Amino acid sequence: MCCRPGVLSRSSFSIGPGAHVSSPASLLAVSDLHVSYADNRDVVDGIRPGSPGDWLIVAGDVGELFADIRRTLAQLRERFAAVIWAPGNHELWTHRDDPVRSRGVERYEQLVEMCRSIDVLTPEDPFPVWTGPGGPVVVAPLFQLYDYSFRAPGTHTKEESLAYAYRTGIVCTDEMMLHPDPYPDRESWCWARVEETERRLDAIDPALPTVLVSHWPLVRHPTDVLRYPEFAQWCGTERTADWHRRYRAVAAVYGHLHIPRSTRQDDVRFEEVSLGYPREWQRRPTPPRVPRHILAPVLDGAA
């Protein structure tokens, strides 16, 4: 397939050793691996492709420490024909235990360069085109952050919403560890990211559908099931509410909420693909189902 500028075909970047692109393959996704936990590292050790041509989306929160993020993504890249990463809030933290002390935009740029060094695609690279089952589809990893516009119940401004959260004690650690440098605040960084991301999405061939990949949900409805609704203000921005329609999404992949499930809005699948913390997934009646299938072969006899 011949590609427009800013879009990679399936054959435009390196494929893992022994991969056969013609084999039945799946587009898979996972997020919130949180590999600082030994039990989660055990789960990651078990993540394997079902076909040599499988692609893996990693929708953020691999870990907090730069070395852990690199090691995990490199491990997954050795197994999968392609790995596509979008950052989460934990990767952007400047953690007290991390020798890498960069903050804000500088840290994000260092993460992008690290991913490129191990052949992992990022939101700053040309979007790849999946030509396996369900394709051709542009897989677009996004980085848009949040701007506190998912207000806490009964509040109307960022200040009111944050005050409500502090009163209830439900405050995201981002407030202490995710620095927006050189932007004055996280919402300013978010708005700049939204503008740049829209420019890139607008350049996609309008004949092609998309799989939109972000750590934070593009719409507010997935946050309706949060146990603590005040946490929603750290979960996205209203500025992306129409992206799944405007950019022809067949699926919107996200994480962050640690509530893995499939929902639909405007006839578009929204797939929350997180693993989450051991205390969350270990109390469920069945083992974690990671990674999740986004686009996959239809089995003979399947409905």
N, C-alpha and C positions, 0 to 999 in steps of 0.2 A: 504494500500500500504506500502510495506517495503521500507525504505528510505536508501540511501547511506549517509555516513558521510557528514555533512554540508548541508543537505536538510531536511526540515520538511515536513511530510505529512500533509494533511488537519486536521487529528485528533491528531497531535502531540503537539498542544498547546491549551490553554483554549479557549473555544468558549463562546460568550456572553450569558447571561441568556435568556432562552426561545428559543435559536437557534435550528433549525432542519436542519442538514446538508443535509438531503435528499430532502429538498424543492428546487424547481427551484431557482437558485441563480445567481447573476451577480458579475463580477469583475468590480468595478467602480474606477474612478480616478479623483483627483482634485489637484490643486496646487495653490500657490500664493494667499492664503486666506487673508493675510495682515490684521489680526484682530485688529490692532490698530485703524482701522476705524470703527465707529459704524455701518455704512451701511453694511460693510462686515460681522460684527458680526451677523447682522440680517440674512444675507444669510446663514451663517453657522448654525444658529438656525433652518433653514429650510432643512438642508441636512439630509435626512432620508433614510434608506434602503427600497427597494421595497420588499424584502424577508428577513426572519430571517437569511438566510445563506449568505447574501451579504458580500463581502470583500470590503474595501475601501483603495485605494492607495492615499497617501498624498505626492506629489512630491516637497516638500520644500516650504519655505517662508510662513510658518504659521504666523510668526510674528517676532519681534525683541527682545522682553523681555522674559526672561526665564519663568516667571510665566504665561504669556499669551500663550506661546507655550504649556506648560504643561496642562493648563486648557482646551485649545481647543482640543488637542489630547485626553485627558481623556474623554471629552464630546463625541467625535466621537467614541471612543472605547466602551463607554456604549451602543451605538446604533448598531454598526456593529459587525458581527461575528469575524472579524479580521481587524486590521488597520496596514498598512505597510508604514513606513515613510522613506524618503530619505531627507537629509538636503539641504537647499538652502543657498544662500549667506546671507540672512537676519538673519537666525538663528545663523549664525557664527559671526555676528557683535558683537563687544563689545560696546554696546550702552551707551551713557552717562547717560541715565535714568534707566539703569538696575542695580539693586543691585548686581547681579552676575557679577563680574569683570574679570572672567577668559578670556583668549585669546587663539586663535589658536587651537592646538590639544587638550589642556586641556578643552576648552569649548566644543569641539565636543564630547569628551569622557564623559563629564558631561551630555550632551544632550542624549547620548546613554543610560547612566545609568538611567536617568529620564524616558526615553521611556520604558525601561525594567520594571521599577517599576509600570507602569500602563498597562503593557501587550501590548505594541506596538512594532512591529518588526522593526529592523533597518538594515543598511548595515553590521553591525558586527554580526548579528545573522545568524543561518542556514537559507538558502533560503527556503521559504514555497512552496509547490506544490499545485496548484489549481487543484482540481479534479471535478469541476463543468462543465458547458457547455464550450466546446472548450478545456477541459483538457484531460489528465494531462499536465500541463504547469508549469514550474518553474518560480516563480515571484521573480525577483532579484533586490532589491533596491540597488542603487549604489551611491557612493560618489567619484567623480573624480576631481572636481574643474575645473580650466581652466589655460592655460599657455600662453595666448596672441598670440597663433599661428593663430587665425582667424584675420589676420592683417587688419588694415584700408586700404582703397583703395589707391593704389600707393605706399605703404610702404613695406619694406622688412625685417625689424628687429623690435623687441619689442620696442626699443628706438624710432625709427621713428614713429611707430604706436601710442605710447603713446603721443609723441610730437604733432602729428596730432590731437589727441583727445583733448589735452589741448588747442591747438589753436582754435578749433571749440567750446570749452566749453562743450563737451559731455564726461564727466568723471564719471565713476561709483563710487558711494559712498564707495564701497569696498576699494578704495585706501586710505581712511581715517579710516575705521572702521573694516575691515576684516583683522586681523593680522595672520601671518603664523607661529607664535612661536611654536616650537623652530626652524622651518626651516628658512633659510635666506630670502626667498621670496615665493610668492604664487605659482610660477611655480615649484619650488622644491617640495613643498607639493603636488601639482598636480601630478608630475611624480611619487612620492612615492605611491600616492593613485592609480594611473593607474596600477603600477606594482603589488600591493597587490590585486587589484580587478581582474586583469587578472588571477592571481593565483587561486582565488576562482571560477571564471567563468570556467576556464579550468577543474576544478574538478567536474562540473555538469555532470551527466549521459548524454553521447552524444546521447542517444535515445530520450531525452526529449527536446521539444522546450522551448522557454523562452518568458517572457514579461520582457523587460529591463526597469528599472525605474530610472530616474535621473532627477535632477533639470535642469541641463544644457543639451541642445541637444547633442547627440552623434556625429552628423555630422553637417557640416556647412550650408547645403542648407536651413534649416528653417530660418536662419538669413538673407537670401537674401531679405526678405520683410521688414526689419527694416527701419524705417523712417530715422534713423541716422546710417549708416552702420559702422561708427567707433565704435559703441557700441559692435559690434560682438566680439571684442577681450576679452571681459569679459563673453563670452557665451560658451566656451568649449575648446576642444583641438583636434588637428588633430590626436592625438594618439589613439582616439577611433573610427576613421572613418570606420573601418571594423567590429566593434563589432556586429552590427545587422546581418551581414552575418555569421561571425565566430561562433556566439553563438546561431544561429538558432532562431532568434527572430520572433515571429508572430506579435509583436507590440513593439514599443519603445515609452515609455511615458515620457514626459518632460514638463517643464513649463518655467519660467524665462522671456520669451519674452512678455508675456501678449497679445498674439495674438492667441486665441484658434482656432484651425483648425485641419483638418486631411489631411495629405499628404502621398505620397508613394515614397519610393526609394528602388530600387532592389527588388520590389514586397513586401516590408515590410511596414506596416502601421506606420507612425509617428504621434503620438497624442499629441498635445499641449493642456493641460487641465487646464489652469490657470483661476482664477477669475480675478485677477488684482485689480487695484485701482478703487474706485468708479467713479472718473472722466473719466475713460476709459469705464467701462461697462455700466454706466448710459446713455451714449450718443448713445449707440447702439439701433437699432429699436426694439429688442426683449430682454426680461429678460435674465440674464446669465443662461446658460445651464450647471449647475454643480449639482452633479458630472457627468462625461461622462462615457458611457459604453465602456469597453475594451473587455470583453468577457461576453456574455449574452445568455440566452435561445433564440432559434428561435421560434417565435410565429407561431401558426397554420396559414397556408395560406400565410406566409411571403415568399418573393422571396429569 
